[in-house]
Amino acid sequence: MDNKLMCPCGLTCCDCLFYKHELYETAQKLRELIKINDFDFFLNICSNKKNWQAMAEGINLKEGEAWEEVGQYFELFQEMPLFINILEAIIKIQCKNTCQETGGCSVAGRTHQCNIARCVKVKGYDGCWQCEHFKDCAHLNFVKNNYGYIIEENLTIAKEKGIEAVKSRGNRYYAWQREKKRRT
């Protein structure tokens, strides 16, 4: 693991959904394409019942087929303003810098120094793996609850073998992702 991607608490930025640049770049590109092409305006027009019914008639769909094949999809586009707002919110929550670079989590474009980062800084450590109490530390409860055993495992690996030995977990990083994989 690159040192800058290993958070003091054992999180790894490369696996964090707030840090996955491709997600945010794709959301931004989609928003730009929608706006450049006035696609939101076009879909809003199509969402009008008279318009999608006329389209269904124009492609020779019977009244019962109109809803099944056209209407049920086009009526959803009445929610385009909400969809655009959601895309913009996704873009804004991106973490653009690692905890190691800024001294705290940079979710939503602002750096927030958590209790863990403060503790590590006060003790003069690079991370919790240097502290003999990391297995029982209350500061880590939040991340342990959300990431499960990964936190303690990452910290143990960093302590015993060094940060470079910590590996990416990919899409099995969060506890809910691992649970989902077991269910399927």
C-alpha positions, -999 to 999 in steps of 0.1 A, spaced: 0 0 0 13 34 -9 18 53 24 -4 82 14 -34 58 9 -32 43 44 -52 63 70 -40 64 106 -71 43 116 -65 15 92 -88 26 65 -74 26 29 -83 55 7 -80 34 -25 -110 13 -14 -131 41 1 -161 50 -20 -157 87 -12 -122 86 -28 -129 65 -60 -123 92 -86 -138 72 -114 -172 73 -97 -172 111 -94 -157 117 -128 -184 96 -144 -211 115 -124 -197 148 -135 -194 137 -172 -230 124 -171 -242 157 -156 -223 177 -183 -236 156 -212 -272 159 -199 -268 197 -196 -250 202 -229 -276 183 -248 -306 196 -228 -314 160 -222 -331 168 -189 -354 192 -207 -361 167 -235 -369 139 -211 -392 162 -191 -412 169 -223 -413 132 -230 -426 125 -194 -458 143 -202 -485 117 -205 -499 132 -238 -464 132 -253 -456 96 -244 -491 84 -254 -486 102 -288 -452 85 -292 -468 51 -284 -495 57 -309 -469 68 -335 -451 35 -331 -484 15 -334 -487 4 -298 -521 -4 -285 -534 14 -254 -525 -15 -230 -490 -17 -246 -484 20 -244 -479 20 -206 -459 -12 -206 -435 -3 -234 -433 35 -231 -453 52 -204 -438 35 -173 -403 46 -184 -411 81 -196 -432 91 -165 -401 85 -144 -384 114 -162 -406 138 -143 -380 133 -116 -351 146 -137 -346 177 -115 -342 154 -85 -318 132 -105 -297 162 -115 -296 173 -79 -285 138 -68 -257 138 -94 -245 172 -82 -246 160 -46 -226 129 -56 -200 151 -72 -197 174 -41 -191 146 -16 -160 134 -33 -129 132 -11 -101 145 -33 -72 142 -9 -60 114 14 -60 117 52 -22 114 51 -20 144 27 -44 167 47 -43 154 82 -80 144 81 -108 131 60 -116 154 31 -152 143 24 -173 169 6 -142 191 -2 -134 201 34 -109 185 57 -123 171 89 -98 159 116 -114 130 135 -106 120 170 -83 92 157 -62 117 136 -60 140 166 -49 112 189 -22 99 165 -9 135 161 -7 141 198 12 108 203 35 116 174 26 84 155 20 79 118 -10 56 126 -28 35 152 -6 5 143 22 22 163 0 22 194 -1 -8 217 -38 -1 225 -53 -1 190 -72 -34 195 -92 -19 224 -92 18 215 -127 35 217 -116 59 190 -117 31 165 -153 19 174 -168 39 146 -146 25 118 -148 -10 133 -186 -8 132 -186 1 96 -157 -19 82 -156 -48 106 -125 -69 110 -107 -51 81 -96 -23 105 -79 -45 130 -65 -67 103 -50 -37 84 -36 -23 116 -20 -56 125 -5 -61 91 9 -25 92 23 -31 127 39 -65 118 49 -61 82 47 -24 74 22 -3 55 34 -16 21 21 -51 31 -15 -39 35 -35 -48 3 -66 -33 -13 -99 -50 -6 -116 -37 -38 -153 -42 -36 -151 -63 -4 -139 -34 17 -170 -24 37 -187 -49 60 -220 -46 40 -201 -54 8 -187 -86 23 -221 -95 37 -237 -89 3 -212 -112 -13 -221 -140 11 -258 -136 4 -254 -139 -34 
